Each structure stands twice: as C-alpha cells, then as structure tokens.
Amino acid sequence: GAVVSQHPSRVICKSGTSVKIECRSLDFQATTMFWYRQFPKQSLMLMATSNEGSKATYEQGVEKDKFLINHASLTLSTLTVTSAHPEDSSFYICSASTRAGQIGNTIYFGEGSWLTVV
Amino acid sequence: QKEVEQNSGPLSVPEGAIASLNCTYSDRGSQSFFWYRQYSGKSPELIMFIYSNGDKEDGRFTAQLNKASQYVSLLIRDSQPSDSATYLCAVIGPGGFKTIFGAGTRLFVKA
C-alpha cells in the first residue's frame, strides 16, 4: 500500500512554545490530507482537512489560530501547535488521500506523533 | 443516528475462532468502505477495502458489503492473539472526499 510518513514520532516541548509536525506522502501525490487527534482510549477526532494550495478546513471547535496547517506541496502537510499547553498533549495522526474525489480513493495513515507539553 | 456505527465491544473470541466485526452506515450513496486495525498507542493500519457488493478475501480476512442493507463486515478466520486490537470501519461518502470513521470495536483474542 501507499506510504505516509510522519515526523517526529515523539516530541516533548515546554508550555508556551510551538511545535511542528510533518506529514509526507512518500510514493503518491496527495491533494488532500487530514489531521486527527486521539486521546488515550478514545476515538480518532478529525481536526482539519488540509488541501494542497488552499486553506485548511477546520472541524467545529478546533482553533485554527492555534493549530496551523500548511499544505504547500502535493506530498507535504504540516501541523503547527502554537503556544502549546499541557492539555494539548495527545497523539496526533495524519492521513493522506490517494485519489480524492475519485472512485478508488483510499486513505493511508502516518505513524502518528506523540506530543507531550510540560 | 451516527453516520458510521460499530459495536464498541469488547468482542472476545478464543484463539483459532472466527471473529466477526460489523458496521452500519447511514448514507446510502457511500461508495468506498474500509477496515483499519489500530493497536494501542499506534496509528491505524489499512487491512481491507471494498467497493462492490459481496465478499472480498485477503488471507485470513474477508470483507463483506451489502449496500442494500447499508452494512459492511469483517471476518477474521483463525484468530490469533496478535489480532487483538481496535478495528475501525471507515466509509467514504458520495463525491469521494469525506471519510467517516466508526468509533471502533475492540477485539480480544484469548490464547
């Protein structure tokens, strides 16, 4: 299957600082990527849909100024958690769409990034 | 009614048995259906996808789709303890953009 790479896998940052997480589609071009957050023992929560060359679409309740998403190329989307606080500590996962809007579209996930804010 | 519904479980089966995981969806126009496996602390991994009515087999896994009943299932034959995980059902709706995930079913395979 297609490969989606996410980096870093684990990051610890101080409260008030910003941290960037990268999501790359390694063997396909992804016009659409997705960012999720998952707390322990809970379901995936879609945060935003990242579209190459345009602004991200955020889900209700997700602060767009706090979670900055950039999708500058067909293989890279980044999520920046700005002014991080301990409550932002979570597992952040990206996914990429192989053929958005077409039959045969499949979603592949990155490995996820554990963020701990201290 | 949730758009994609799964029994949260846990579903417990003995090693070697068949595990049957079920999922229903609300949008009749949905076009693509997926099963992901997620181990604790890891991201979801794609196991199967199915687009047409009927069965699709891949090794020990069989996905079954019934669009008339808006129902998709995953059968795991010869279940192994390593199959213990949360299984997520996902549906791509009409237009091929929006993906809706179920909350997942926790499966335990007892040795």
Interface residues (C-beta under 8 A of the other chain):
Chain A: G1 Q6 T32 F34 S43 L44 L46 F91 I93 S97 R99 A100 G101 Q102 I103 G104 N105 T106 I107 Y108 F109 G110 E111 G112
Chain B: Q31 S32 F34 Y36 G41 K42 S43 P44 E45 L46 F49 Y51 L88 A90 I92 G95 G96 F97 T99 F101 A103 G104
